[in-house]
C-alpha cells in the first residue's frame, strides 16, 4: 500500500477534499491559496465519490464514502484531518431489508443546516436519500421519496441511477431539493414526508415528450447561499437558471460551446456568478476542440465568458464530472476542479488565472472546497 | 464439531487480527456456516455480503477448495470440519 501523508491545517486555511477512483486526497493551503500541501492517499484502491466537511457546532470533521470494488462501501469520518478515520463494523448507510435492493455507491454527503447541527444527508445509488439525526451514527432511508410512485420509472444514466445533488433551503428546515440522474429534480416542503417533481422548463431531448413532468437527466444543480431562490442547473443538454428556488427554469445556454456538461459551481456571495465546464456531447464528453475552458457568468447567465488563462488550449481532451468542481467561501472566491485524467486546477481570483495544483492523480470524481475554523483547545 | 474460516488480509482487523477463525458448530449450508462467522466477527458480514444477503460480486468463497458459485451458491453443502476460504476476486482496474 502507498505511504500516506497528512496535512496539518491551521485556522483559516482552505482545504480541498478530492475524491478519486482510487482513494481520497486532502489539499491544504493558507488563505493566499498559492501553494498547497497534499495529504493522502486515503482508502487507496477505493472509489471516493463523496466527501464533505462538517464545521458545525465546533466540529472539524471530514466525511468520506470510500467504496471498495471487493468489500463494498462505508461511511467514514476523521476529526484530525485524515490522520485517523472511523471504520464502522456495520456499514451505517444501507437499505432496509424491505427495500429489496443493495447500496451501490454513496454519491453525496450533505451536512444539515446550522439549526440542525446533528443532521446529515446522503444521496446514494440506487437513487435514494438517507438521513442521520445523530451526527452520522445511525441512518435511515427517506421513505417518502423511496415510495414515490414515479420512482420506478426513473432510469439510470451513464453513472448509474444516482441521487447526486442535495440542496437544503436555509430558510426552511422542511424544504429540500434533490436531483436524480435520470429522474429530474424533486422537492419536499414537509421535511421529506412527500415529494413532487420540480422540472418545469427543463428539456429531456432523449424522450419523445421533450418537457415531461419528470425524467430529466439533471447532471448538477447549485443554489446561492445569499439568495436561495437563485439556482443554476446543468442538464444533459441544457443550461438553466431559476429565480424562484427551482420552480421554473429558463434556458441560459447562450455563448457556450456546448450546453452539455456535468460540473457547476456558484459564487459564495454573488448569486449572478457561476462557473461551468462545457463538454462536447453526447458520446465524446470531453472538452470541445481540445481546449480546457471554464465558462463564467457574472450576470445570472445572460452571458458566459471563457476563462482560459493558465489552462491548456491544445490537445486537452478532459472530462470534469458532476461533483468535481467547487468554490471556496473566501474573497475573492477560489474555484477548483479535477479531471478524469487526474489533473487538479485552481484559481484564487474567481477564474481569471488558473494553476495546475496536481497532475497524475487517479481519475477525480469529487472536489469540495472549505475554509476551516478550528476551535481553540480549552486550557 | 467446528468450521475454519480463512480471512483475507483486508478483513483481518475486523476479525481480531486473525487469519483463521475457528467457530464451533456445524452448518448444513454455506449460508448457515457464514452466519456462524457473522456471530463471531460481525464486522466481516457487510464486507462479504450485501444487505440483501448476496455475496458481493467480486468476493469469492471456497469450501474445501471449491468455489461455491459452482456448488450451489449459499446453499452449497458444508461438511463438519470444512475449511471455508474468503478471497477477493482478481478484479480491478
HADDOCK unambig.tbl for C-alpha pairs under 7 A between the chains (distance, minus, plus):
assign (segid A and resid 69 and name CA) (segid B and resid 58 and name CA) 6.71 0.50 0.50
assign (segid A and resid 70 and name CA) (segid B and resid 56 and name CA) 6.96 0.50 0.50
assign (segid A and resid 70 and name CA) (segid B and resid 58 and name CA) 4.92 0.50 0.50
assign (segid A and resid 70 and name CA) (segid B and resid 59 and name CA) 5.86 0.50 0.50
assign (segid A and resid 70 and name CA) (segid B and resid 88 and name CA) 6.05 0.50 0.50
assign (segid A and resid 71 and name CA) (segid B and resid 47 and name CA) 4.36 0.50 0.50
assign (segid A and resid 71 and name CA) (segid B and resid 48 and name CA) 6.14 0.50 0.50
assign (segid A and resid 72 and name CA) (segid B and resid 47 and name CA) 5.93 0.50 0.50
assign (segid A and resid 89 and name CA) (segid B and resid 43 and name CA) 4.13 0.50 0.50
assign (segid A and resid 90 and name CA) (segid B and resid 43 and name CA) 5.66 0.50 0.50
assign (segid A and resid 90 and name CA) (segid B and resid 46 and name CA) 6.13 0.50 0.50
assign (segid A and resid 91 and name CA) (segid B and resid 46 and name CA) 6.44 0.50 0.50
assign (segid A and resid 94 and name CA) (segid B and resid 51 and name CA) 6.79 0.50 0.50
assign (segid A and resid 95 and name CA) (segid B and resid 51 and name CA) 6.71 0.50 0.50
assign (segid A and resid 97 and name CA) (segid B and resid 51 and name CA) 6.76 0.50 0.50
assign (segid A and resid 97 and name CA) (segid B and resid 52 and name CA) 6.34 0.50 0.50
assign (segid A and resid 100 and name CA) (segid B and resid 52 and name CA) 6.25 0.50 0.50
assign (segid A and resid 101 and name CA) (segid B and resid 52 and name CA) 6.28 0.50 0.50
assign (segid A and resid 102 and name CA) (segid B and resid 50 and name CA) 5.96 0.50 0.50
assign (segid A and resid 102 and name CA) (segid B and resid 51 and name CA) 5.57 0.50 0.50
assign (segid A and resid 102 and name CA) (segid B and resid 52 and name CA) 6.06 0.50 0.50
